[in-house]
């Protein structure tokens, strides 16, 4: 059960070979119009993975920090610079899902479903470079006691929460892997912990030979929270920020809420991976243009390889 802009299961093509651009960290307070990509389009056998809560379109007035009309072109420029192979978004409403796809190059596609079913509610969509990866299977489940029931919630959260996952074939290396994308509750600690347990169990149900990437806004700090412990210790996942061979930016907090990011602030947006994934680079991207940020969150990026 899902929806895509095009017939993704028939997508085909040959992977391009654009250069990898890597630059060091820049000041979050500086305007970054002229900055190059932190990671850029992946080359060789690498995959560039990004998680980004793009903030729902709350119909904020133009000229305000939250205005989607004003934020959309900043997001489009950021994505044009970075060209992630895989992008897991959170909070995207259906019209935003389509607009983000329209702002990406035409060789990108997406898979997702509204958390209240169909086009209703926010999407945990996964975008992908269809020249590089091919979806082989996908599904959705809800973070509740009845995960197959669309729109279900049962752990004290008043907001419906869900997961989208896709099993991909890497056209370049002919390896298969799974990308899982989610958004945990912002109010209920019980719901976050139960969600982590369910995601742990579902990942445990995949073929153990498959590399797994988990992206999301987990609404709880990396390193100290119980949800983080469940996913990193019990599920056996690694925080790519912690395991990267090189970090390209300071450890910015990932929810600056349209203010300048704070070094050492809470990282609530993560890219996690199992032992089938090696991590070369990690970044927390503070890109803004003409003083405007694309979201109240910062995107988190990782350059990885399947091992």
C-alpha positions, 0 to 999 in steps of 0.5 A, spaced: 500 500 500 503 506 497 503 512 492 508 514 488 509 520 483 511 515 477 511 507 476 517 506 481 517 499 480 519 500 473 524 505 474 530 504 470 537 508 468 544 508 468 547 511 474 551 518 473 558 520 475 558 527 478 563 529 482 563 529 490 564 535 493 567 536 500 568 542 504 569 543 511 564 546 516 562 554 515 559 558 521 552 557 522 551 565 522 553 566 515 549 566 509 551 560 505 548 562 498 555 561 495 557 555 499 558 548 496 555 541 498 557 538 504 557 531 501 554 532 494 552 527 489 555 520 491 560 517 487 563 510 486 560 505 491 558 510 496 551 512 497 549 519 500 543 518 505 539 524 508 534 525 513 530 531 514 524 534 517 522 539 512 516 542 517 509 541 515 506 547 511 502 550 516 500 556 512 504 561 515 504 568 512 509 570 507 515 573 510 515 569 516 520 564 518 515 558 517 512 560 511 512 554 506 512 559 500 518 562 502 522 556 505 521 551 499 526 555 494 531 554 500 530 547 500 530 546 493 537 549 493 539 545 498 537 539 495 540 541 488 547 542 492 547 536 496 543 531 491 542 525 496 541 518 493 536 517 499 532 522 502 527 520 508 523 526 510 518 527 515 512 532 516 511 533 509 503 534 507 501 531 500 502 537 496 509 538 499 511 531 497 509 533 490 513 539 490 519 537 493 519 531 487 518 537 482 524 541 485 528 535 485 532 533 478 527 528 474 531 522 475 528 522 482 522 518 485 519 517 491 515 512 495 510 514 501 503 514 504 499 519 508 499 517 516 492 517 516 491 513 509 491 515 502 494 523 501 491 524 508 496 527 514 503 527 514 508 523 509 514 519 511 516 519 504 523 516 501 526 519 495 531 516 491 535 517 485 532 512 480 538 512 476 542 509 482 537 505 486 531 501 484 525 499 489 524 492 490 519 492 495 516 497 500 511 497 505 508 502 511 506 500 518 503 504 524 507 505 531 501 502 535 499 496 538 495 495 531 501 496 526 497 494 520 491 499 521 492 505 518 491 511 522 492 507 529 495 510 535 495 507 542 501 509 546 499 515 549 500 519 543 495 524 540 498 524 533 498 518 529 505 516 527 508 511 522 514 508 518 515 507 511 520 502 508 523 500 502 528 495 500 532 497 494 537 494 489 543 498 488 544 498 481 552 500 481 554 494 486 548 489 485 547 489 493 540 490 496 539 494 502 533 497 506 531 504 508 526 505 514 524 512 515 520 514 521 517 520 526 517 519 533 512 522 537 513 529 540 509 529 547 509 521 549 515 518 552 512 512 552 510 512 545 517 514 543 520 508 547 514 503 544 515 506 537 523 504 538 521 497 540 517 496 534 522 499 529 527 494 533 522 488 532 521 490 525 528 491 523 529 484 526 524 481 521 528 483 515 533 478 512 539 479 517 544 479 511 541 486 508 544 492 510 539 497 513 539 504 514 534 508 519 532 515 518 528 519 522 526 525 527 526 521 533 524 527 538 529 525 543 536 526 544 541 522 541 546 518 546 542 519 553 535 517 551 531 510 552 529 510 545 536 511 542 539 505 547 533 501 544 535 502 537 543 502 538 544 497 543 538 492 542 537 493 535 544 493 534 544 499 530 550 504 529 549 512 530 552 514 523 554 521 526 558 517 532 561 512 527 563 516 521 570 516 519 570 524 518 565 529 521 564 535 516 561 540 521 560 541 528 555 537 532 549 542 531 543 541 535 538 539 530 532 543 532 534 550 532 527 552 530 529 557 525 534 560 530 542 559 529 543 552 531 547 551 537 553 547 537 552 541 542 545 542 542 540 536 542 541 531 536 534 529 535 534 527 528 538 521 526 541 516 521 542 509 524 545 503 520 546 496 522 553 492 521 552 492 513 553 499 512 560 503 513 560 510 514 565 515 511 562 522 512 557 525 517 554 532 517 549 536 520 547 541 515 546 549 517 544 551 510 540 558 509 539 563 504 538 570 504 537 569 512 532 564 511 532 556 513 529 551 509 526 548 516 525 549 523 530 542 523 537 541 520 538 535 515 543 530 517 547 527 512 551 521 511 556 518 506 556 510 506 558 504 503 555 497 503 560 492 506 
